[in-house]
Amino acid sequence: METIQKSCLVLTVIGAINWGLIGILNLNLVTLLFSDSLLTNIIYVLIGVSGIVNIGVLFSHIRTE
């Protein structure tokens, strides 16, 4: 499970960096690299699911106390 959580964290960080680039430079790196294809949508879905998984990680310390 730890490997999945770390993978999701990496994807979430990549998504955050992409949003930062969109906000600062109006540059969507995912679309630039993958040409606005089906793969681009799959990447966005994976990053969204990773964010949801990280919500559970964020509150996991509450359950252990």
C-alpha positions in Angstrom: 0.0 0.0 0.0 2.9 2.4 0.7 4.1 2.1 -2.9 0.6 3.1 -4.2 0.5 6.0 -1.8 4.0 7.2 -2.9 3.1 6.8 -6.6 -0.1 8.8 -6.0 1.9 11.5 -4.2 4.3 11.8 -7.2 1.4 12.1 -9.6 -0.2 14.8 -7.4 3.0 16.8 -7.3 3.3 16.5 -11.1 -0.3 17.8 -11.4 0.5 20.7 -9.0 3.6 21.7 -11.0 1.5 21.5 -14.2 -1.1 23.8 -12.7 1.6 26.2 -11.5 3.0 26.3 -15.1 -0.5 27.0 -16.4 -1.0 29.8 -13.9 2.4 31.5 -14.3 3.3 30.8 -18.0 0.0 29.7 -19.5 1.9 26.5 -20.5 0.1 23.2 -20.1 3.0 20.7 -20.0 0.8 17.6 -20.2 -0.9 18.8 -23.4 2.4 20.0 -24.8 4.0 16.5 -24.3 1.1 14.4 -25.3 -0.6 16.5 -28.0 -4.1 16.7 -26.4 -4.9 13.0 -27.1 -6.7 10.3 -25.2 -3.5 9.8 -23.3 -3.8 13.3 -22.0 -7.2 12.6 -20.6 -6.0 9.4 -19.0 -3.2 11.3 -17.3 -5.6 13.9 -16.0 -7.8 11.1 -14.6 -4.9 9.4 -12.9 -3.8 12.7 -11.3 -7.3 13.3 -10.1 -7.6 9.8 -8.6 -4.2 10.3 -7.0 -5.4 13.5 -5.4 -8.4 11.6 -3.9 -6.0 8.9 -2.6 -3.9 11.6 -1.0 -6.9 12.9 0.9 -6.9 9.6 2.7 -3.2 9.8 3.4 -3.7 13.3 4.8 -6.1 12.1 7.4 -4.6 8.7 8.1 -2.9 9.9 11.3 -6.3 10.7 12.8 -7.4 7.1 12.5 -4.2 5.8 14.2 -4.4 7.9 17.3 
